[in-house]
């Protein structure tokens, strides 16, 4: 028996919850076959850990203990409820076919349970919007507010998508499996969009006190590596390359006080060369296939930045050309905005400002703080201070992330 004090054990339980709760949840869904049962079992398992671990000691494999405990808690709950709802009888029998035998699984065998869960949440029976929202909520435990920030959508809309998605999975009895190889490519696009949105929320959080959430970006990269092993499609490889190249800049993106540092003034000696080298190799691998898609093009843009020893040495002509291709391959207002910034760096701030104004004239990105911040910066560089201040104020009114808000406030102070 472990004689450790209660408080350190509770701290350990909290740490395990932060690092492993989503993996435990995914495995419980596979074992129980139901979102609600798995959620209840997860909470029961961690409650049991808080009660039992100080008394009995921390198990050698906490995740396996939590899965087993959650599974048996679900069995007990189903047995108690079966008298009230005869439909639960079949669930109880399925959960516990051999009551005297331990569960036939090992922790090492369920490492890709979250990948199975992603493909379940991204089933073609669900709408594309529901697939992404449900996966972000159930796989990565983002709140509805965080998902809404990533989608530029109202939280109530996201909540409705999640509820309807769960109901559809339950009603249609969508299986919790990785699709067969012939079906995999058709399911891949929505899965990649989910992984990339998770990464983006980790790389630049939509709200909160910190610029980044390393847990989310790290999880997205882990899922990206699993996808490359499962299906080494050029776009899968391109997405992993893109995430690695962006992640390589993390150490230089904030000051010791947590303030945001723009790319042009980052200390590039802090960039992670190991991630850069891996990302560059993957970019070469994806382009060698001859099938260049959206993620491959974005990875190529990140590669140009990664290869520049200084900001002044950045090949903006090549970046602008890649954005031209990207805008044709996947037209979107956000890509148009990024292209405008690249054109401004290549041809001067007025050329970029004209493009941003045309985006606003179309009625796009009015609620996107980064669009207003980009316009403000170009106006500032042109000496159009009144317009710059107005755009900075608009960006500040829309920004929800504290480091970005502090940056915008500092810009306003600098402009008087």
ROLUM-901114 format. One record per residue (C-alpha): residue in one letter; x, y, z. Coordinates in steps of 0.5 Angstrom, whole numbers, padded with zeros to 4 digits, always signed. Layout:
N
aXYZ...
//
This chain:
416
x+0000+0000+0000x+0002+0007-0002x+0003+0011+0004x+0003+0018+0000x-0001+0024+0003x-0008+0025+0000x-0006+0032-0003x+0000+0029-0007x-0005+0023-0010x-0010+0028-0012x-0005+0032-0015x-0003+0026-0019x-0010+0024-0021x-0011+0032-0024x-0005+0031-0028x-0007+0024-0031x-0014+0027-0032x-0011+0033-0036x-0006+0028-0040x-0010+0022-0041x-0018+0023-0040x-0019+0024-0047x-0015+0017-0049x-0019+0014-0043x-0026+0016-0046x-0024+0014-0053x-0023+0007-0050x-0029+0007-0046x-0033+0009-0052x-0030+0003-0056x-0032-0002-0050x-0039+0001-0048x-0041+0003-0055x-0045+0009-0053x-0042+0017-0052x-0047+0018-0045x-0045+0011-0042x-0037+0013-0043x-0038+0020-0041x-0041+0017-0034x-0036+0012-0034x-0030+0017-0034x-0033+0021-0029x-0034+0015-0024x-0027+0012-0026x-0024+0019-0024x-0028+0019-0018x-0026+0012-0016x-0019+0014-0017x-0019+0020-0012x-0022+0015-0007x-0018+0009-0008x-0011+0011-0010x-0009+0015-0003x-0011+0008+0001x-0009+0003-0004x-0003+0006-0008x-0003+0009-0015x-0003+0003-0020x+0003+0001-0024x-0002+0003-0031x-0006+0009-0029x-0010+0009-0035x-0011+0002-0036x-0014+0002-0028x-0019+0008-0030x-0021+0004-0037x-0023-0002-0033x-0026+0001-0027x-0030+0006-0032x-0032-0001-0035x-0034-0004-0029x-0038+0002-0026x-0042+0002-0033x-0044-0005-0032x-0046-0004-0025x-0050+0002-0027x-0053-0002-0033x-0055-0007-0028x-0058-0002-0023x-0062+0001-0028x-0065-0005-0032x-0071-0006-0028x-0073+0001-0030x-0071+0001-0037x-0072-0006-0041x-0068-0003-0047x-0062-0003-0042x-0062-0011-0041x-0058-0012-0048x-0053-0007-0047x-0052-0010-0040x-0051-0017-0043x-0046-0014-0048x-0042-0010-0043x-0041-0016-0039x-0041-0023-0043x-0037-0027-0038x-0038-0024-0031x-0032-0028-0028x-0027-0026-0033x-0023-0020-0034x-0023-0015-0040x-0020-0018-0046x-0015-0012-0048x-0009-0009-0046x-0007-0001-0046x-0002-0002-0051x-0007-0005-0056x-0012+0001-0055x-0007+0007-0057x-0011+0009-0063x-0018+0009-0060x-0018+0016-0061x-0017+0015-0068x-0022+0011-0068x-0027+0016-0065x-0025+0021-0070x-0027+0017-0076x-0034+0015-0072x-0035+0023-0071x-0033+0024-0078x-0038+0019-0081x-0041+0021-0088x-0048+0021-0085x-0046+0027-0081x-0046+0034-0084x-0039+0037-0085x-0040+0042-0080x-0042+0037-0075x-0037+0032-0076x-0032+0038-0074x-0035+0040-0068x-0037+0033-0065x-0029+0031-0066x-0027+0037-0063x-0031+0037-0057x-0031+0029-0056x-0024+0028-0058x-0020+0034-0056x-0025+0036-0050x-0025+0043-0053x-0031+0047-0050x-0037+0050-0055x-0034+0057-0054x-0027+0055-0056x-0030+0051-0062x-0034+0057-0064x-0028+0061-0064x-0025+0057-0069x-0031+0057-0073x-0033+0064-0072x-0040+0061-0070x-0044+0062-0065x-0043+0058-0059x-0051+0056-0059x-0050+0053-0066x-0044+0049-0064x-0048+0046-0058x-0054+0044-0063x-0049+0041-0068x-0046+0037-0062x-0052+0034-0059x-0055+0032-0066x-0049+0029-0068x-0049+0024-0062x-0056+0023-0063x-0055+0021-0071x-0049+0016-0069x-0054+0013-0064x-0060+0013-0068x-0056+0010-0074x-0052+0006-0070x-0045+0008-0073x-0040+0003-0072x-0034+0005-0068x-0028+0003-0073x-0023+0005-0077x-0026+0005-0084x-0023+0000-0089x-0018+0002-0094x-0023+0003-0100x-0027+0007-0096x-0021+0011-0092x-0020+0017-0098x-0027+0019-0098x-0027+0020-0090x-0020+0023-0090x-0022+0030-0092x-0026+0032-0086x-0021+0028-0081x-0016+0032-0084x-0020+0039-0083x-0021+0037-0076x-0014+0035-0074x-0012+0042-0077x-0017+0046-0073x-0015+0042-0067x-0008+0044-0068x-0010+0051-0070x-0013+0052-0063x-0007+0050-0060x-0002+0054-0064x-0006+0060-0063x-0012+0060-0058x-0018+0063-0060x-0019+0066-0053x-0016+0066-0046x-0010+0068-0042x-0005+0065-0047x-0003+0065-0054x-0002+0058-0055x-0004+0051-0052x+0001+0046-0053x-0003+0040-0051x-0008+0041-0057x-0002+0042-0062x+0002+0036-0059x-0005+0032-0059x-0006+0034-0067x+0001+0032-0069x+0001+0026-0065x-0006+0024-0069x-0002+0027-0075x+0003+0022-0075x-0002+0016-0074x-0006+0018-0080x+0001+0018-0084x+0002+0011-0081x-0005+0009-0083x-0005+0012-0090x+0001+0016-0093x-0003+0020-0097x+0000+0026-0100x-0005+0031-0096x-0004+0027-0090x+0004+0028-0090x+0003+0035-0092x-0001+0037-0086x+0004+0033-0082x+0009+0038-0085x+0005+0044-0084x+0004+0043-0077x+0011+0041-0075x+0014+0047-0079x+0009+0052-0075x+0010+0048-0068x+0018+0049-0069x+0017+0057-0068x+0013+0056-0061x+0019+0058-0057x+0020+0065-0060x+0013+0067-0061x+0012+0069-0054x+0016+0073-0049x+0018+0071-0042x+0012+0075-0040x+0007+0071-0045x+0007+0077-0050x+0006+0076-0057x+0012+0077-0061x+0011+0078-0069x+0014+0073-0074x+0018+0079-0077x+0022+0080-0070x+0022+0073-0067x+0029+0070-0065x+0030+0065-0070x+0036+0061-0066x+0030+0059-0062x+0026+0055-0067x+0027+0048-0067x+0031+0045-0072x+0029+0038-0071x+0022+0040-0073x+0024+0044-0078x+0028+0039-0082x+0023+0033-0081x+0018+0038-0084x+0022+0040-0090x+0023+0033-0091x+0016+0031-0091x+0014+0037-0096x+0019+0034-0101x+0016+0028-0100x+0009+0030-0101x+0011+0034-0107x+0015+0028-0110x+0008+0025-0111x+0006+0030-0116x-0001+0031-0112x-0001+0037-0109x-0006+0039-0105x-0008+0045-0100x-0004+0042-0094x+0002+0041-0099x+0001+0048-0101x+0001+0051-0094x+0007+0047-0092x+0011+0049-0098x+0009+0057-0095x+0011+0055-0088x+0018+0052-0091x+0020+0058-0094x+0019+0062-0088x+0023+0056-0084x+0029+0056-0089x+0030+0064-0089x+0035+0066-0084x+0032+0072-0082x+0026+0076-0084x+0029+0080-0089x+0031+0074-0093x+0024+0071-0093x+0023+0070-0101x+0016+0074-0101x+0015+0073-0108x+0015+0065-0108x+0010+0066-0102x+0006+0070-0106x+0006+0065-0112x+0004+0060-0107x-0002+0064-0104x-0004+0065-0111x-0004+0057-0112x-0008+0056-0106x-0013+0061-0107x-0015+0058-0114x-0015+0051-0110x-0019+0053-0104x-0022+0060-0105x-0023+0063-0098x-0023+0070-0095x-0018+0068-0090x-0013+0065-0095x-0015+0072-0099x-0013+0075-0093x-0006+0072-0092x-0005+0073-0099x-0006+0080-0099x-0001+0080-0093x+0004+0077-0097x+0003+0081-0103x+0004+0087-0098x+0011+0084-0097x+0013+0083-0104x+0010+0090-0107x+0009+0094-0102x+0003+0096-0096x-0001+0100-0101x-0002+0094-0106x-0004+0089-0100x-0009+0094-0097x-0013+0095-0103x-0013+0087-0103x-0016+0087-0096x-0021+0093-0097x-0024+0089-0103x-0025+0083-0098x-0029+0088-0093x-0032+0090-0099x-0035+0083-0101x-0038+0083-0094x-0033+0078-0092x-0029+0078-0085x-0032+0083-0082x-0032+0080-0075x-0025+0077-0076x-0020+0081-0071x-0014+0079-0075x-0017+0082-0082x-0018+0089-0078x-0011+0088-0075x-0008+0087-0082x-0011+0093-0085x-0009+0097-0079x-0002+0095-0079x-0002+0097-0087x-0005+0103-0085x+0000+0105-0080x+0006+0103-0085x+0003+0108-0090x+0002+0114-0085x-0005+0113-0085x-0006+0114-0077x-0013+0115-0076x-0015+0109-0081x-0010+0105-0077x-0013+0107-0070x-0020+0106-0072x-0018+0099-0075x-0014+0097-0069x-0020+0099-0064x-0024+0094-0069x-0019+0089-0068x-0019+0090-0060x-0026+0090-0060x-0027+0083-0063x-0020+0080-0060x-0022+0075-0055x-0014+0072-0053x-0011+0076-0048x-0004+0076-0051x-0007+0079-0058x-0011+0084-0054x-0005+0087-0050x-0001+0087-0057x-0007+0091-0060x-0007+0096-0054x+0000+0097-0054x+0000+0099-0062x-0005+0104-0060x-0001+0107-0054x+0005+0107-0059x+0000+0111-0064x-0002+0116-0059
//
